[in-house]
């Protein structure tokens, strides 16, 4: 029964990492979003006011995309740091448990 919570926690972490990775790779980078918006709107025949409105919308969406991408990068960095801390904690607890079990066997 002791392994079930560990397996559940492992699966939960793995699922979360997969989900975050998918979001990270599906979110467009600010450079590619700017390039795509310029390519798709450069050849069209629009009125000046429509072009100005589209440019304003593109600028807003590019800022929003940059904020989302920065938030995802921050989340990944935070997760990496804490995953290392948790791994070290688990290793130290396992080593302590092995020491206690070997001492109990010797007694």
Number of C-alpha atoms within 10 A of each C-alpha: 5 6 8 9 10 11 11 11 12 12 12 12 13 12 12 12 14 12 11 15 14 11 13 17 10 9 15 16 16 17 10 10 17 15 10 11 15 13 11 9 13 11 8 9 9 12 8 9 9 11 15 12 11 15 15 12 12 16 14 12 15 19 13 13 17 18 13 17 19 13 13 17 13 12 13 16 12 11 13 12 11 12 13 11 12 12 11 12 12 12 12 12 12 12 12 12 12 12 12 12 12 11 10 9 8 7 6
